[in-house]
Amino acid sequence: MAPEIASLPDVQAALLGWHRQHGLRAPWRESGEPYHVLVAAVMAQQTQMSRVLPAYARFLAAFPSVEALAAASAADVIRAWAGLGYNQRALRLHRAARTIAADGWPRDAAALARIEGIGPFTAAIVASFAFGQPAACVDTNVRRVLARLSGDESLRGAALQRLADDVLAAAEPARWNQALMDYGASVCTPRPKCAQCVVARWCVWRARKEPPLALVADERATYDARPTRRRQPAYAGSRRYYRGRTLDVLRALAPGERIRIDALPALIGDGHPAPYPGDLRELIDGLVRDGLAALHDADGTPAVSLPDD
């Protein structure tokens, strides 16, 4: 049987009502301008909102329109992305901006998703937030809310998307998507706050817990379904750390400037042992493959810079 959510009109009303009072207030949600929405959606991938908000303001100050972003060099875009990490997102956003500047904005999610650099989730966000299209956004937070309400904790892939499409509040697609994302981020978290939940009475997942009333009354209750915490490997001194430090050095170069590879170890260690020359060259080759750096020959010595275009 396909998963479904009981008393859907009541659930929609409760979540939309909660969102009116407690939903995230953000400039791209208020403006509904497609470029603003696109920039924020790409930035928010794998990045906390507390870091997105100031970075978003800086990025728009540098590139106030999709045409301005399209006209910029890749190096300028990478510089403006400083502090956000996962730098290939900047290049994907840049490529998408060039396509949109040339061809215009598609309004539906399917057409947006065909643009290089825009995936299905980002396409659904832009289509619903900016153009009011009935496109259901599905991320980790949305999946958790829908899986618990429907009682199907294995919900993934096409089945999850079908349920998200089926329960979409078509009259208010942007606010419904925002409500689900915000609710999963603040109330229906991995350790849920059932005592604060406005849809607890319709939640199949909660009803299966024993005893359900005790769980609602005590937010400190232990839930079998909570994820096991795993110790994260140390970031400082890791390959990802040196990759980020190398990009920081390249960002600090003046436009057109290059730095010899043999000068990098003294600049990227920051108190940690610098990588071996072979490991450093492999790291730089990876940046070049990803389009984040360019190799040069400086009087017979390998040098590196940000990409020109």
N, C-alpha and C positions, 0 to 999 in steps of 0.2 A: 504494500500500500504506500502511495506517495505521502510524504510528510505534509502535515498541515497544521495551522494554528487555530485553535478553538476560539470562538467569540471574537473573530478578527476585527469587526467594527469597534468593539470595546477596547481591544488592544491598541488599535490605531489611535483612537481618541485619547487614551491614557498616555501613550508615548508622545504624541504631538503636544498634548497639554503640558507634560513634563518639559518638553523641549522649549516651549515658550518661556518658561521660567528659568531653566537651568542650562540650556544649550550653549555651546561655545559661541561667543560673539567675535567674529573675525572680519577684517575689512573685505576680503574676497567674497564672503557670504553676503555682506551687505550690498556690495556694488553689483554683483552678478555679471561683471564684465568678463567675457570668456578668457581673455589673456590673463587677468588676475587669477581666475579660477585655475587655469592650467599651471601657472607658475606655482601656486600654493599646493596643488595636488601632487606635482612632481617633488616639491620640497618635502612634503609630509611623508613620503615613502621612507620607512625605516628611520624616521627622525622625530624626536619629541617636539610637540607643539611649542614648548617654551623656547626652543631653538629656532623654530620656523618663523615665528612672528617677527623678531628683529631682522633676521636674514631676508625675509620677504620685503620688508621696507627698504633695506639697502639695495636689493636686487632691482626693485622697481625704480629706485632713484637713478640707478645706472642705466636701466633699459625700460623706459616708461611705456613702451608699446611693443607689440609683436614685431612691428617693422623695425624698431630700434634694435631689438634682440637679433633679428635676422641679419641686419647689416653689420653686427659686431663680429669681431674675429673670435675664433675658438679660445685663444689665449685670454682675451678680455672676459669671456664668459667664465672660464675656469678661475680667473682671479676673483670675480664677483661671487663665486660659489664658496669662497673660503669659509671654513668653520662648519660646513654642513656634512662633509664626508660623502662617501659613495659618489665620487666625482663624475662617473660616467653618466649619471642622471643629468648633469649640466649639459653634456654633449647631446644627449637624446632630446632634451628640451630645445637646444639650439637648432638641431635638425628639424624638429617639428615646426619651430617658428619660421624657418626658411620656407618650408612647404606651405604653411598657412599664409605667409606674406605674399607668396606667389599665386596661390590658388584660391584664397579666401577661406572662411570658416565653414566647415560642414556643421550641420545642426544636430544630426542624430548620432547616437553612440556607435553604430556599425561603421559609418563613414569616418568618424573621428579615429576609430581604432585602426583604420587602414593607413593612417599617417605614420610614417616611420618615427619612432620615438614616443608614441602614445599607445599604451596598452589598454586592455578592456576596462580595467577599473578606472583609470584616469579618464578614459572616453566617457564612461557612464557619469562620472562626476561633472565633467564639463557640459555634457548634454543636459543633465538634470538641473545643475546649479545655474548655468548661464542661459539655457534655452528652454527650460521648463519641460523637457522631454521625459516621458515615462521610462527612464532607464534605471534599473536597480543596481546600486553599488554594493559590492561584496568584498569586505576585508576581514581581518581576524576578529575585530570587535563585532561586526555584523553577524559573522558566522556563529559566534558564541551566543548572541542573543537569540537568533533564530533556532539554533540547535536546542537550546534549553526550552524555549517556548513550545517547540514541536515535540520535544522529548527524544529527538534523534541525535545523539551525541556523535554519531559517525558521519553526520552530514558533511559532504564535500562535493567538489566538482560540479557536474551538470545538475545533480539533484539539488544541491544548495542553490545554484543560480535559478532553477525553476521555482523553488519555494520563494526566493527573494522577489522574483518577477510576479508570482501569484499574490503576494501580500503587499505589494507596492501600493501606497496611497496615491492613486493616479492623479487626483486633484491637486496634490501638493508633493510632487516627487522630490523636489530639492529638500524641503523640510523633513520629509519622511526619511530620506537617506541620512541627513544630518542627525536626526533623532536617534536612529539605530547606531550610528557610529559613536555619537557622544554617550549614549546609554551604555554601550559596551565598554567604553573607556572609563566611565566614572561610577556606574552602579553595578552592571552585570559583568563585573571584572572576573579574572580567574578565581579570586576568592570573593564571591558575590556578596553584596550588601542587601540581603533579602529583606531586612527590616525596613529598608528605604524603598523597596521595589514597588512601583505603581502598577505592575502587571503580574504580581506574584500569584494572585488568585487564578490566573489562567496558565501558569507555568507548569507544564507537565514534568519537567526535570525536578522542580522543587517538590511537587506532590509525591514523587517517588522516594524522597528522602524520609528517613524514619527518625523521630516523629516529625512531621512537617511543621507543626506549630512551634515546636522548640527551636527549629532552625530560623523561623521568622522572628521569634522573640529575642534571639541571641545572635548578634552579628559575629560573635567570636567563635561560633561553632566550627568544628573541623569538617571539611567536605572531602569525601573520598575522591572526587573528580579533580581536585586542584592539582596543577602540574607539579612534578617533582623539581625542586630547585637544583640546578647543577652549577658547580663551581666553574666560572668562566676563566679561560686561560688568560694569563697576564697580557695586557695590551702593550705596555711600555717595553720596548726592546724586541717586539715581534715584527714579523715581515710586514704586516699591515701598518704598524707604527712607522717603520722606516719608509714605506711607500708614501704615507701621509706627510712625513717630514721632508721627503724629497720634493713633493709637490709644493710644500710651503716655501722651500728655497727657490724653486722655479717661479713661483708667484711673485717673489720679492725682486726678481730681475726686472730691469727696465725693458720696455718693448724692444724686441730685436736683439737683446743681450743673451749671451750663452754662458754656460759655466762648464769648465772641464770636469769630466767625471772623476778624475783623481783628486779633485778639490772637495768633493761632496762628503767623504767620511768625516772630515773635521767639522762639518756644518750640521750633520743630521744625527750625531750621537746623543747630544744633550744629556751627558752624564752616563749614557749606556755604551757598552762596547759597540763600535761601528761594525756594520756587516763586512764580511770578507769581500775582496774585490770581485770574485766570481759571483757571489750572491748579490752584490750591488748591481753588477751588470745585468744579471738575470731580472732583477727588480725593474731596472730602467727599460729593458727590452719589453717587459710586460706593460709598462706605462705607454711605450711607443705603440704596441699592438692595440691598446685600448684607445688610442687617439689622444692621449693626455700629454704626450711629450714628443719631441722631435730630436733625432740624433744629427750631429754635425761633425765635421772634421776641423779642428782648430790647430792648424800648422802641424798636422800629423798626429794630433792627440784627440781622442774622442771627446766630444762635448755634447751638452744636452740643453734644451730650452723647452718652453711651452710651444705647442704647435702654432704655426702662423695662421691657419685658417680652420 
